[in-house]
Amino acid sequence: MPYIKADIRREKLSEGEPALSAGELNYQIFRYVKHAKSFLESDIIVIEGFVKQFLGEKPNYQRYNDMTGALIRCAKEIERRLPLPNSHYYPRELKEIMESYDKQIAIYEDLKINENGDVE
């Protein structure tokens, strides 16, 4: 679990400013879930918004990879540290958010194969 120093950056992430790294995305999502009162569909919409902001307008391989890793690690940390009512829903939902990008990532990968050639 990444720890963001208690400074202005942490405050900005808490206010919804886009994460600039996988660590910041993980922090932002974990913090949000930690403070959620109960599991609501609107929570997933907020988390999806964090992911979309992180990926930006033109995601690349590194962003997709970082997003995937952040969601997996965050889900594991939720399971480990947050025995909250309904918190068991979040790991499953984070995995589903990650998997919702599978088609988009495959399209990106195919584009790059066409541009640069496949692995030999």
Beta strands, then each sheet from edge to edge (+ up, - down):
end
